[in-house]
């Protein structure tokens, strides 16, 4: 049975696939990728980092650092759970003020 976070990731992948978006899902390891967002995305020239969480799951300090670094470099970040998937979809469909 899939975990709640795996279900959120499945929904995110579906949104990315249907919006013709490039994405990669790096595997966090002890070799330098810990804390990197679950999805590294390029859509319409925009770099986006997406962290998937289930329920009231919170980002770790290291995840927050990576998300802040992406924003500081001009990228966009999302922390997506079951309740705000629509924000990602709206952003990718051109409603950039989400």
N, C-alpha and C positions, 0 to 999 in steps of 0.2 A: 504494500500500500504506500502511495506517495505521501511524503510529509506535507504539511500545510505550506511550507516555503517552496517546495518543489512544485506545488500546484500554482502558486503565484508566478514562479518562473515560467511555467508552461503558458500561462496567459500572456506574460510579457513577450515570449517568443512568438506567439500567435499575432500579437499586435505588430511586432517588428517585421514579421514575414509578410503581413498583409499591407504594410506601408512601404514595401520595397526598400528596406533599411538594412545596411550592413551592420553586423554585430559579431562580437567574439565574446566568449565566456571563459576568461582566464581561470585557471585552477590555482587557488591560493595554497602555497606551500611554504615551507621553511626556507626556500631558496630565493626569496626576494619578492614574491607576489602577495604576501599576506596583507589583507586590508583593502586590496584593489576591488572596485565595484564588481558585482556579479556580471554585468554586461558593459562592454566598451562598445560604443555605438558611433557610427557616422551616418547622418541623415541630412541630405540636402546641404552639405557643406558644414554642418554643425557637429561638433564633438560632444558626446553625451555619455555620462557615467550613470548607470542605474544600479542601485542596491535594492535587492528584493528582501522583503521581510514579511513574516506572517503575523497576523493579529496585531498585538501591541509590541511586537519585537522592536528593539532599539538598536541603533547602530553603535558599534564600539568606537572608542576614541581613535583607533587607527583607521577605521573606515571613514570617520568624520574628517580626519586629516587628509585622506586621499580625495574625498569629495571637495573639500575646501581648496586643495591644490588644483583640481580640475577647474573649479570656478575662477580661481586666481589667474589661470592660464587662458581664460576666455570661454571655457566650456560651460555646459549646462549639466546639472545633476538632478536626479530624482531618487527619493526613497519611496519605493512602491510596495503597497500591500493590497489586500483584497478590496479595500474601500476607495482607493484612489487610482485604479487602473485607467479610468477615463482621463485623468490629467495627462498621462503619457500619450494616449491616443490623440487627444485634442492637440497637444503640442506637435506631434508628428504630422498631423493633418493640417498644419499651418496656423493654428491658433497659438502663436508664440508668446502670448501674454499670460500663460497659465502659471 
